[in-house]
Amino acid sequence: MGAIVAIVGRPNVGKSTFFNRLIQRREAIVDAISGVTRDRHYGKSDWNGKEFSLIDTGGYVLGSDDVFEKEIDKQVELAIQEADAIIFMVDADTGITGMDEDVAKLLRRVDKPIFLVVNKVDNAKRAADAVEFYALGLGDYFNISSINGSGTGELLDAMVEVLPEMEEEVDELPRFAVVGRPNAGKSSLINALIGEERYIVTDVAGTTRDSIDTKYNRFGFEFHLVDTAGIRRKSKVKEDLEFYSVMRSVRAIEHSDVCLLLLDATRGFDGQVANIFWLAQRNNKGIVILVNKWDLVEDKETNTMKHYTEKIKKAIEPFTDVPILFISVLTKQRIFKAIETAVTVYKNRSKKIVTRTFNDVMLPLIEHYPPPAYKDKYVKIKFCTQLPTPYPQFAFFCNLPQYVREPYKRYLENKIRENFDFTGVPITIFMRKK
């Protein structure tokens, strides 16, 4: 589990551009209208071999400045509580504003590493003007230009120096996180499994504020069950608990071995559920999809389980080798099957295939269907092996790794899945020079 770095600052100082540069994808919508980063964004990045999670606390605000003041206070408070280091971004273009001073005042009381970053410094005059930011009382600052990336190297060098080394947890028990939108039935599922009213279950979205761990020991299985606050859409943000729950869910996902993704059958596999799915997939976690409240689906003639399953598989392509179970938490239908499935997925995730067996199976398949020639170059794969990582990763050694395209890697993945059971687990394939 990597360290967490939060980026704070008022709108339009360039937080999203900087964030995108670090996680190398255009995940946040970047636009000059104040506050278009609707979602507070989360991504993974690494520098000099040190991995960390990055949270863009989004300058999202509607309405007047004073609404924003409150909002930014919350974001800073949150960053202070949850992050291991904070990047405070200001804008060389506009100089110090009242809002910057407010943020600085909050940050000066914090004993976490704070990096003052002056953005939009793209010439010598701007660099000279940036001196005024000393007035914020946060000491030295870093000049960067998030558009072209200048200066970010020095900032990241300094930042990874101070990020804590993450100790691996000593507790060897598997961790299963129950994730999903609010009101999908997560706490009720955990209550039903544990058989005691451990949590307050109400129909108010967002009653589970923190993720809660329960050691679970039944039917000969022993593991931790992690209940997370629902991750939910930001437009519904009425109070500052929101971002907490997202952060906690992110942490719970990063911290788990298998995610039980619970969705409400009456609402379907919507964009938000898909986001949680991809978050778990990007973190290489085992995944089991649980469709809850199936008893409430009205039109079961046209909406059969088969049809519903196909819709979900369409939404999660190309990673479709994922168990999908229809359950009812209320009537306890198939909830223990859900746990058994999670245990199987956990075993799949930690499965190791002997190199010789792996080559005996894969090399004939590769010979039968070699990588297509690319620019008249023929790729020859000579040897393959599973890497010694906590989740399934495979290396294929060949003469021209750069010429192996995505579709062929998918072919290899499909063959691995056909021959060795990795249901519910993302697989990573690397092409290496032999």
Steps between C-alpha positions, in 0.01 A plus 500: 500500500668820384510840662228756421580846366226763479507804270319804642450854378232731370341440158691556174851495637567190287446215746329274247763555230771416750307198626449373143867541425592289801257220436548533124140492400238757428280388782386828637318730262719803461325816398545867573155546650539526873442172670449249220681227684172356614650191647772497749745287319712214602783329318824316553840634418857415574833675498844343542333168570285630784129459442240737644133581457411847389178676596400811309267670746331680213418868508139412456270767614166639409384843587679773681845539644381446854354162407837423355684615811310244704557234238873559478526495880344154493734381226804625689376351828449172325841505334653579837333199658531243225811574296865424578619812313324805360572696183364853530478655155491873429509693174788730396260672261271648765742519793380450858124521550299516822397142447863387472568674830210314663630165382854587611367591844344153536814329370740685728352316796572158354800286572486305175727565203351793303630586154420850382488483122487813284347404167508675160863608540608484137752783471768680700280797589235272650770316692623830646144604592438169677708626792184662640373154598748495789242724666272197545731389781547148370873531429657400170288442194532315170453676167332281242303518181246219505422557131852412380619318810802715578601492866287196589808275526653699786167513679449122472859428609441701817157348554589130477785566743251572778223253419477230765619151417189288512538194716329190380234387743609212713148362520495221245123461491337586168307827489165516321362851447129550439477796259226668300271799496319610816182309572594202289484296823863476606450529875196270485710242316766512768238477776343200331840332466610565853158425634494790740384856474851631503424814300216743504316433179271776383375617165680829528772506238838532660444373854812287489754775536816300538613169373465250780689174528350182633692181550283230357520135582228269377480184291871451545587830329690766687549848357433869555181652367537869426185707476551826313298811487319512168690668223247728345447766245642838580198696382327374812759653725312666779758465770869447527464133588489427132861532412589308815294208387665503159845517656413223743364282222812564298709400800282197568533385139875555497523321831297192409562176313151452362224757443139391528336757273139526607246663271130564523322296231234767460763763416722290280872509427522877461800725446575526865505125555720472191744753652532289813550191285785662304652636820521143634622368164772767468618407848520131395246383756285191477140594418163335559190683373191457719164607361286573806122557526434268206167423669393861429560494124154530348529372148682169532362367168702737282762570766619148567814427702671393178409825329608704804831313520567571131437872556752507785758306295458748216571783745819344638664389174771385441532368860189284499628193685332616821245310712155664505258380770137594554430532869246637741643633822152530644412133458868394538474328163844390371694726739722215619557402138634855462760435770597163354547665164715772657717232660542328162593829335749566781662162433508576126670829569779340701538200267851419374556296186818297469712646218544169325127427495433855381743461207366154413152647465573842348786441254305257274210750494740780404657281232156425361411871493813718519486880538408657164798650315534873551682716243636172352655405831426157646468463874626175652390418854741252654412475866237616749464506875279631779661786692539475880241772574201489741258487203526327159754660267671314218810574296545375143858519374548577132732664249288810425272579796413844362322342200249298699167684482212512749271251315770233520551560871126453538526171308769386745289608796198309367711186456636533854142533628384198296776278636545623857215630712544872566132589523439832672864611481663755267806364316794711384720392212847636431707448188868489588816490299646151532 
